[in-house]
Amino acid sequence: MRHAFFAGLFFCLLLALRTPAHVGSPDVYYEGTAGPYRLFVTVRTPQMIPGIARVDVQVLDGLVSNIQIVPLRVVGEGSQTAPPPDTMEQSKSDSKFFTGKLWLMESGSFQVRIDINGEQGKAQMGVPVPAFAQRTLAMQKTTGLLLTGLMIFLVLSLISILGAATRESQLEPGSEAPPRTRRRARIAMVATAAVIVAILFLGNLWWSSVANANAKDMVYKPPPMKASLTNSNQLTLELGPSYWHDLRKAEQLDKIIPDHGHLMHLFLVRLPEMDHFYHLHPQQTTVNKFGEVLPSIVGGRYAVFADIVRESGFPDTMTAQLQVPESVANSADSPNASDDSAAEAPPVSNAPVNTEAPLGVGGHVEWLLNAKAIHAQKPTLLRFRVVAQDGAPASELEPYMGMAGHLVILRHDLSVFAHVHPAGSVPMAALMLLKKNSTDDMSSMPGMQHGPVPAEITFPYGFPQVGDYRLFLQVKRAGHVETAVFDTHVAP
């Protein structure tokens, strides 16, 4: 039996799909330095806003005795005035691990400001956190059953009371109701039951409508995106209106800003085998349109993922699918821009789990797992080592869009997509907004790389779900972007 209208009225919201930025991977992972301290920060964002975010901090370098955290907006009203901070709890078993909780009261682009106190003095860092409702919360089954039982009791009691009133209200004490009166009482009870059922049914329809409207206002959905081809190789991406963003124009600041020097990072993955991968950077042609002449691209059906960042620091990942005709394969010789790249990979259906992958025309990349299994919901530093053809650590690595590397993580069923960097899952554009002076040298930003790149690269991340994943690791070597492809299974 469905939960009662009154139960839903007081306690229930309808369940909705999770559609966060960084598809299926809403939590924030960040590695950076604050003065002499190096921290690995994980922010478990709440499923509903207002809600409680869990913050975990692992101290990688330095001796820290106390950490305080506070939520602030990245820009605009509320970005300077901080509420009282919360003190994180230091683990009794591991003095380098701290945990705490923060209330996020509104949706939008926030930061978790972290104040550190340790043997080497005080320091501070900010971690961008997009706050949004991922889904509405369903009622607990036990609560629903209890309230349903109470509703049935109240309904039967009301029917019984009206029946007794019709049957016995005008009788003398001790008198028995005649057949005609009893018949009238039964009719009254049936009519009462019909009226109550109608009220409950119509009330439930009304409440469902209200709950759906509230869910539409509250639950984040990225803007819809339409991908199309004209003249065989002209790709056009049209962003549709975002109801969620429109309700929050004052806080979100809708203008798109560059991230790693580009307004959009576009990823194409051929389906179903994930055997061709393209990382492109379309140009903005109008307010809501982006376009690019496709490079030489293998025909087929592609999953499309487009990353943008708003001027508030809020990221959106939009998705679509695109059918590419075979004729595009000969339309151009190579990716159009120096930052565009392409890679071919083994069909995912036949690819074994691997910790070593070939790279370009020589050398390979080692995934340094140390024979450890990967578990869902466990933050970790994914460590990779680039090895030259002669077996030595690669020495000719260069920054790729200012980073030591880029890592795209994709679950086989496309329910998880994440584009992460050595600083983590936060967009660099949002980190730049946290700088007091927007003209600060980006070389001071976490994860930014200027000059030679070390052979070992780490990426902070936590796989959100159990399942099979494909990872595309991109580095730049001797002027060319190269991609190593890994397949892995994430255990519970």
Residue pairs with C-beta under 8 A, 6 or more apart in sequence:
1 148
2 204
3 12
3 139
3 144
3 147
3 148
4 147
4 148
4 151
4 200
5 200
5 203
5 204
5 207
6 147
6 151
7 139
7 143
7 144
7 147
7 148
7 151
8 139
8 204
8 207
8 208
8 211
9 203
9 207
11 139
11 143
11 147
12 138
12 139
12 144
12 211
13 136
13 137
13 138
13 211
13 214
13 215
14 136
14 138
14 208
14 211
14 212
14 215
15 135
15 136
15 138
16 135
16 136
16 215
16 219
17 135
18 24
18 26
18 47
18 134
18 135
19 134
19 219
19 220
19 221
19 222
20 26
20 45
20 130
20 132
20 134
20 220
21 130
21 132
21 220
21 222
21 314
21 315
21 316
21 317
22 315
22 317
22 417
22 418
22 419
22 425
23 305
23 317
23 319
23 414
23 415
23 416
23 417
23 418
24 411
24 415
24 416
24 417
24 464
24 465
25 409
25 416
25 417
25 418
25 425
25 464
26 45
26 134
26 464
27 42
27 43
27 44
27 45
27 425
27 462
27 464
28 41
28 42
28 43
28 45
28 127
28 128
28 129
28 130
28 424
28 425
28 426
29 40
29 41
29 42
29 379
29 420
29 424
29 425
29 426
29 460
29 461
29 462
30 40
30 41
30 42
30 43
30 127
30 423
30 424
30 425
30 426
30 446
30 460
31 38
31 39
31 40
31 41
31 60
31 381
31 422
31 423
31 424
31 446
31 447
31 458
31 460
32 38
32 39
32 41
32 125
32 127
32 423
32 424
32 446
32 447
33 39
33 61
33 125
33 446
34 114
34 116
34 123
34 124
34 125
35 116
35 120
35 121
35 122
35 123
35 124
36 61
36 62
36 118
36 120
36 121
36 123
37 59
37 61
37 62
37 64
37 116
37 118
37 120
37 123
38 59
38 60
38 61
38 62
39 57
39 58
39 59
39 60
39 114
39 116
39 125
40 57
40 58
40 60
40 379
40 381
40 460
41 55
41 56
41 57
41 58
41 112
41 114
41 127
41 424
42 55
42 56
42 57
42 379
42 462
43 53
43 54
43 55
43 112
43 127
43 129
44 53
44 54
44 55
44 56
45 51
45 53
45 104
45 129
45 130
45 131
45 132
45 134
46 52
46 53
46 104
46 131
46 134
47 133
47 134
47 135
47 137
48 133
48 134
48 135
48 136
48 137
48 218
49 104
49 105
49 106
49 107
49 131
49 132
49 133
49 218
50 103
50 104
50 105
50 106
51 103
51 104
51 133
52 101
52 102
52 103
52 104
53 71
53 101
53 102
53 103
53 104
53 112
53 129
53 131
54 99
54 100
54 101
55 69
55 88
55 99
55 100
55 101
55 102
55 112
56 97
56 98
56 99
56 379
57 67
57 88
57 97
57 98
57 99
57 100
57 114
58 96
58 97
58 98
58 379
59 96
59 97
59 98
60 96
62 118
62 119
62 120
63 118
63 119
63 120
64 96
64 98
64 116
64 117
64 118
65 90
65 117
65 118
65 119
66 87
66 90
66 116
66 117
66 118
67 87
67 88
67 90
67 98
67 100
67 114
67 115
67 116
67 117
68 85
68 86
68 87
68 88
68 114
68 115
69 85
69 86
69 88
69 100
69 102
69 112
69 113
69 114
69 115
70 82
70 83
70 84
70 85
70 86
70 102
70 112
70 113
70 115
71 83
71 102
71 103
71 104
71 110
71 111
71 112
71 113
71 129
72 78
72 79
72 80
72 81
72 82
72 110
72 111
72 113
72 126
73 79
73 108
73 109
73 110
73 111
73 251
74 109
74 110
74 111
74 128
74 312
74 313
74 430
74 433
74 434
75 109
75 253
75 311
75 312
75 313
75 433
76 251
76 253
76 312
82 113
85 115
86 100
86 101
86 102
87 100
88 98
88 99
88 100
89 98
89 99
89 100
90 97
90 98
91 97
91 98
91 99
102 112
104 110
104 129
104 131
106 131
106 251
107 131
107 132
107 133
107 218
107 220
107 248
107 251
108 130
108 131
108 132
108 248
108 251
108 252
108 312
108 314
109 128
109 130
109 131
109 251
109 252
109 310
109 312
109 313
109 314
109 430
110 128
110 129
110 130
110 131
111 126
111 127
111 128
111 129
111 434
112 126
112 127
112 129
113 124
113 125
113 126
114 124
114 125
114 126
114 127
115 122
115 123
115 124
116 122
116 123
116 124
116 125
126 431
126 434
127 426
128 313
128 426
128 427
128 430
128 431
128 433
128 434
130 313
130 314
130 315
132 219
132 220
132 244
133 218
133 219
133 220
134 219
134 220
135 219
136 211
136 214
136 215
136 218
136 219
155 193
155 196
158 192
158 196
159 189
159 192
159 193
159 196
160 189
162 188
162 189
162 192
163 185
163 186
163 188
163 189
163 192
164 185
166 181
166 184
166 185
166 188
166 189
167 177
167 181
167 182
167 184
167 185
168 177
171 177
171 181
177 185
216 243
217 244
217 247
219 244
220 244
221 242
221 243
221 244
222 242
222 316
222 317
222 318
222 319
223 239
223 240
223 241
223 242
223 245
223 316
223 318
224 239
224 240
224 242
224 318
225 237
225 238
225 239
225 240
225 304
225 306
225 318
225 319
225 320
226 237
226 238
226 240
226 320
227 235
227 236
227 237
227 304
227 320
227 321
227 322
228 235
228 236
228 238
228 322
229 235
229 236
229 294
229 322
229 323
229 324
229 325
229 328
230 236
232 325
232 327
232 328
232 331
233 293
233 294
233 297
233 328
233 331
233 332
234 291
234 292
234 293
234 294
235 282
235 291
235 292
235 293
235 294
235 322
236 289
236 290
236 291
237 264
237 266
237 282
237 289
237 290
237 291
237 304
237 306
237 320
238 288
238 289
239 288
239 289
239 290
239 318
240 288
242 316
245 252
245 254
245 310
251 312
252 310
252 312
252 314
253 310
253 311
253 312
254 310
254 311
255 310
255 311
256 263
256 264
256 284
256 308
256 309
256 310
256 311
257 263
257 309
257 310
257 311
257 429
258 429
259 265
259 307
259 308
259 309
259 427
259 428
259 429
260 401
260 402
260 403
260 428
261 339
261 401
261 402
262 281
262 339
262 401
263 283
263 284
263 290
263 308
264 281
264 282
264 284
264 290
264 306
264 307
264 308
265 279
265 281
265 306
265 307
265 419
266 278
266 279
266 280
266 281
266 282
266 290
266 292
266 304
266 305
266 306
266 307
267 277
267 278
267 279
267 280
267 304
267 305
267 306
267 307
267 408
267 417
267 419
268 276
268 277
268 278
268 280
268 297
268 302
268 303
268 304
268 322
269 276
269 277
269 278
269 302
269 303
269 305
269 410
270 276
270 277
270 298
270 300
270 301
270 302
271 300
271 301
271 302
271 303
271 321
272 301
272 348
272 349
273 347
273 348
273 349
274 345
274 347
274 348
274 410
274 412
274 470
275 344
275 345
275 346
275 347
275 348
276 297
276 298
276 300
276 342
276 343
276 344
276 345
277 342
277 343
277 344
277 345
277 408
277 472
277 483
277 485
278 295
278 297
278 335
278 340
278 341
278 342
278 343
279 339
279 340
279 341
279 342
279 406
279 408
279 474
279 481
280 292
280 294
280 295
280 335
280 336
280 337
280 340
281 292
281 337
281 339
281 340
282 290
282 291
282 292
283 290
283 291
283 292
284 290
285 291
290 306
292 336
293 331
293 332
293 336
294 324
294 328
294 331
294 332
295 332
295 333
295 334
295 335
295 336
295 340
295 342
296 328
296 329
296 330
296 331
296 332
296 333
296 334
296 342
297 324
297 328
297 329
297 331
297 342
298 324
298 329
299 324
299 325
299 326
299 327
299 328
299 329
300 323
300 324
301 321
301 322
301 323
301 324
302 321
302 322
302 323
302 324
303 319
303 321
303 414
304 319
304 320
304 321
304 322
305 317
305 318
305 319
305 417
305 419
306 317
306 318
306 319
306 320
307 315
307 316
307 317
307 419
307 427
308 315
308 316
308 318
309 315
309 316
309 427
309 429
309 430
310 316
312 433
313 427
313 429
313 430
313 433
313 434
314 430
315 427
315 430
317 417
317 419
319 417
335 341
335 342
339 400
339 401
339 481
340 481
341 474
341 481
341 483
343 472
343 474
343 482
343 483
343 485
345 351
345 470
345 472
345 483
345 485
346 485
348 412
348 470
348 487
351 470
351 485
351 487
352 487
353 487
353 488
353 489
354 367
354 486
354 487
354 488
355 366
355 367
355 368
355 369
355 486
356 364
356 365
356 366
356 367
357 364
357 365
357 367
357 473
357 484
357 485
357 486
358 364
358 484
359 365
359 386
359 475
359 477
359 482
359 483
359 484
360 477
360 480
360 482
362 388
362 389
363 386
363 387
363 388
363 389
363 394
363 477
364 387
364 484
365 384
365 385
365 386
365 387
365 473
365 475
365 484
366 384
366 385
366 387
367 382
367 383
367 384
367 486
368 383
368 384
368 385
368 456
373 491
374 380
374 463
374 488
374 489
374 490
374 491
375 463
375 490
375 491
375 492
376 462
376 463
376 464
376 465
376 466
376 490
376 491
376 492
377 462
377 463
377 464
378 462
378 463
379 460
379 461
379 462
380 460
380 461
380 462
381 458
381 459
381 460
382 407
382 458
382 459
382 460
382 461
383 456
383 457
383 458
384 405
384 456
384 457
384 458
384 459
384 473
384 484
385 393
385 455
385 456
385 457
386 393
386 394
386 397
386 455
386 456
386 457
386 475
386 477
387 393
387 394
387 455
388 394
388 395
388 396
393 455
393 456
394 455
394 477
395 452
395 455
396 477
396 478
397 404
397 452
397 453
397 454
397 455
397 475
397 476
397 477
398 452
398 453
398 476
398 477
398 478
398 479
399 448
399 449
399 450
399 451
399 453
399 476
400 406
400 474
400 475
400 476
400 481
402 428
402 442
402 448
402 449
402 450
403 421
403 422
403 428
403 447
403 448
403 449
404 422
404 447
404 449
404 453
404 454
404 457
404 475
405 421
405 422
405 453
405 457
405 459
405 473
405 474
405 475
406 419
406 420
406 421
406 473
406 474
407 419
407 420
407 421
407 459
407 461
407 471
407 472
407 473
407 474
408 417
408 418
408 419
408 471
408 472
408 474
409 416
409 417
409 418
409 419
409 420
409 461
409 463
409 469
409 470
409 471
410 416
410 417
410 469
410 470
410 471
410 472
411 417
411 465
411 467
411 468
411 469
412 467
412 468
412 469
412 470
413 467
415 465
415 467
416 463
416 464
416 465
416 467
416 469
418 425
418 461
420 459
420 460
420 461
421 428
421 447
421 459
422 446
422 447
422 449
422 457
422 458
422 459
423 431
423 445
423 446
423 447
423 448
423 460
424 447
424 459
424 460
424 461
425 460
425 461
428 442
428 445
428 447
428 448
431 445
431 446
432 438
432 440
432 442
432 445
435 445
442 448
443 450
453 475
453 476
457 475
463 469
463 490
465 490
466 490
466 491
466 492
467 489
467 490
468 487
468 488
468 489
468 490
469 487
469 488
469 489
469 490
470 485
470 486
470 487
471 485
471 486
471 487
471 488
472 483
472 484
472 485
473 483
473 484
473 485
473 486
474 481
474 482
474 483
475 481
475 482
475 484
476 482
